[in-house]
Amino acid sequence: MLGISANAASIRIHRAKGRLAVALGRKNDAGAGHEGVGNTPVERQKEAT
């Protein structure tokens, strides 16, 4: 559709995400997601013992 390969499209998206992160003032390069919420099965098992 765009006249470019899938790899080129992937590279463009990667670069655009980097520019967006800079524009939004991301403070670190950590990925998105939860950070140690402490409610994993392993954590619950430790609390139970």
Secondary structure, DSSP 8 states (H G I E B T S, - for coil): --SS-HHHHHHHHHHHHHHHHHHHT-S----SS----S-SHHHHHHHH-
